[in-house]
Amino acid sequence: MKKHVHTFIWIKGILAAGALGYLLHIVEFDKIRAAMAEADTLFILASVALLPLNLLLCAWRWQTALRRVMPGVRFRAVFGSMMTGRSLGIFTPIELGDFAGRAFYLKHNDRWELAALAFAERMPALTCYLGFGLAALAHFLVIRPAEATLAWELVFVFGLAACLTLLFFVVNPSMAHGVIGTVIRSERVRRELGFLRRFSRRDTGLLLAQSALVYAVFTTQFYLLLLAFAPRAALLESYTSIALVFFVKSCLPSLTFMDLGIREGASVYFLGFFGVAGAAAFNAAFLTFVVNRLLPALLGLPFVLRMNLRHSARVEQSPSVVPAE
């Protein structure tokens, strides 16, 4: 199993290197380096300053979901769980370490249930990615009628169908539980997903509102990073392009390590329609990865270490088994 995981990571790493290498060739590395050297560090610092708010909102959303499984969970434990997941998720295929890290950090009898809850907690966020992305795509096709090809129209139709379906099940989690139980005829799966029947409309509404707040913060971080390299970037057109970047990233399967190359390529493509230089778009997207993915993963390492120390302490304190003579 470990061999397959390592092979998967290597493949995604190679694909990421290839995608980034291609973009560096197309955009030109010298231009990217020059733009990075001339960046306005004030905007970069402003984006980094929003990171704590981003993380606190994500932890608040995770706590909202957790309260249906662990009613008395404290925010400190919730935050540690989330940061552990951020750290482990960056090194594992399709971020499975995020789900496992959150589950193993918390003291709960059924860690499979927590891992499933961590996956389910992402669905409101995905709904926001698709919903805001579709609004941005509609605006993009209206102001750029030449780009309104059949391919983009099909993307909009299928994206709208996926978004509405996902929204329906997010708002009606008990029905989602029933559908999954019908498709996957496993008593264990139905039991592990039983928390879905305990969510109320108020819970799901709050999760969607929290996801929208998180979305607003990290898209603003992206925009601030864009201003560091393209100070004249228009507000509406920039947010439209940024929403489309995350829309495309959400629709495509995770082909590269941490979506490196996908995010940057989409940024260069969409922002280019509004006169933003490729080097500025590339740098803004890449630094968004550094600020919102890589930096939290590094900040989460102490929480991973703490979890390992707690596990070691439990092993040492457990009574040793002495074989009967």
Secondary structure, 3 states (H helix, E strand, C coil): CHHHHHHHHHHHHHHHHHHHHHHHHHHCHHHHHHHHHCCCHHHHHHHHHCHHHHHHHHHHHHHHHHCCCCCCCCHHHHHHHHHHHHHHHCCCHHHHHHHHHHHHHCCCCCHHHHHHHHHHCHHHHHHHHHHHHHHHHHHHHHHCHHHCCHHHHHHHHHHHHHHHHHHHHHHCHHHHHHHHHHHCCCHHHHHHCHHHHHCCHHHHHHHHHHHHHHHHHHHHHHHHHHHHHCCCCCHHHHHHHHHHHHHHHHHCCCCCHHHCCHHHHHHHHHHHCCCCCHHHHHHHHHHHHHHHHHHHHHHCHHHHHHHHHHHHHHHHHCCCCCCCC
